[in-house]
């Protein structure tokens, strides 16, 4: 086998994940050698590093040093380096930066304030970047595991808390099980196509005859891979782990799971559908259709009954996975490439919008915890608009955006998704989706009811008024982006559109 | 004035929002109130200017402003006025300063948020009336929900949370289905949300009949909930009773008109054939609303609830008039929208005044109020008579035109509808006058009532402002009707150009004076 020589672009393409890993290693070393007194600077170091990588990537991107042509397949077609992966690299870097930003104040004075925490976040982000760029099932699996193992550990880092232990164990066991499905599905795809590379799969299975026995292996492969992804994005009926894990994990990690992990899984799934498109994928249409309906409906209906805000957001994030699956269904139902790209665009934009509004909401929960107000239970939010009008306003903004009220980011995201689905004639699916957002309005509004329309509870402990600068920055950036993506989405829509024209 | 006219509509729409932004940085109660009032008054004065420069000879949109907003979806920021939206914009900006004045002493808690929400609501409503882009309309339409939700939920009565959530969910339920229809039309019209282009496209290439039915149903549901029409009205009494006075005034005065406006602006001209097929259903529901609303009003013991149910009845008239599809009836419906905003708005203001003094709204707690509050009784009487439709006051003009137009309509059973609707006028007299009698006349035997203070100058000021228009429209409606005439004729002829031939293959019905 003669390998083509590696070029500059091969390395430029993996700049972001490599830099993240390097930063993680630097943090690990610093953690060991730094005196304990300086350890609190570790988080700031990781955050600064992440922001630096973000800036460097932006320079590489804008100066077009990054790629020579539309798409560069690096490392013998293992890894794609195109607008699509750049877009998701940005998204994961922002997710990691926001998570780090709220972790620093969250960890202060906590028992589990350790260097590993930051290292694991950076490693998870590196795994996510690999998933978005993977052009080969093996790389995809590698990225997925890098991310997942880091997240398993992060979920259980709060060792004193039995709920955190439960979260980690549950996530690990069920996650390993789902990984088994995914791996077996990949094996089936390999068996049918004779390759793990997306392009080769497309070539080998492009003109598959209906009577060809390989088709059954292919079907099994598609089904099993879908199960694996459905687990990662917490789609019903594979969502059982999500509420417990979301509740038990440290709050910033919950935010990362709901946004980064979900975005990575969708990024990889959409990449498979777009680059390895073969007729046979359409068999997943019915599965996705049912999956989308189930996920939206289960998520929203169960969220109605929640008293714990983290659990409520867990179920709401299941519901949002359902809306995204509407987009994936639209993608699979697309009659031509152009409408498939529209659906993919919609998914990308929604993931970006969801990133800011969801992480913003989790940042408010962190702020509540620092104020010694609790923050997990809805009662903790009673009368918040009087004592902390800033937090109440921000949380309302994020929740209204998730409800899909214009002119906020969540509305534009939903509008884009539903528009893509209507374009592909999925009328009933869209009707169910919009009715679901009406249901979701009820529980989002309930939180607002507590904050604005209930009197403040009697407290045994005095509350603080904490103003952590990093936390303020995280919430403000999230809020600003939630408004900007809703009011002036053009710039971002253009980026997303351009990205896909250059990609895949 | 040239530069001003160039952005006149945008200024009217966004001045309240600018006021809200200023208020965010203010601290003193009095300054907050003053800034809110000034923003509202400025918006009103500009809309008077709008009324004056509006050319009544044209049926097209005027003073149009257009800027690209989201080019990726061909969404534009496009606003303008025509004869249909002109009066509603004027009504909205007129009520704006009045509600701020009315809450001058009634609202004392969380003033800043209250006024921010009020101004935001005002921008939402004005924007929805002025929008010429379907997407923009939807954004403003939904934007109204949030401030109203907070106004009811934070400053409302004892069951405010229930009422606020019910209001939000009902409205959202209707509007999300409309969103799907909007997206469908976007694709059908060739990737555009531009209202003018869409109407042109839908007129030259009408949609298939079955599609029209579905899409009309989606639009009509959203608007029927907002109006509210008979089976969808249950949110209204709750919202009205729990809302603070200013919220009720805006809700009844403007928000409900959003529903009827939606019918005449979008649902009917987009899907004329479906609209004609829906005439019997809508007319019957409107009639049920007229009579049922009146009967339920009659048995209320809470004045505010009585006024709330009377809205169901009054808006039944508007819907009946719109779907009679004759120039007279549609003009009447349009003027009746304004009338209802004025008289019901004034009624809610009056109820608010008395509630502020007595902290009760039950009819049995009052009696003989005309003795301690003669001025209040006089205002109340005039407004009640206007609501009943006494000739010489505004209500008469609207109801008469609607009944006349319905009677002349070529729709099946139109004459029967007109006769049945006329009974609603009688019922209105019954419940309004009976309520007036129980509150104002008889012995003033309750000690709390004997000491009641009559109207203060501020209250006289804002009630007089409404009264001027009540009498003006009643005596000389042409000032307002002339501005709308051409647009209404244009609407009616557009609708009739799509009327299907009658089922038997007889000669097509001729419509003298209606055909363009």
Interface residues (C-beta under 8 A of the other chain):
Chain A: X385 X400 X405 X406 X407 X411 X415 X418 X419 X422 X423 X427 X430 X431 X434 X435 X437 X438 X441 X442 X445 X446 X449 X452 X453 X489 X490 X493 X494 X497
Chain B: X69 X70 X71 X72 X73 X113 X138 X139 X142 X143 X145 X146 X149 X150 X153 X154 X160 X161 X164 X165 X168 X169 X172 X173 X176 X177 X179 X180 X183 X184 X186 X187
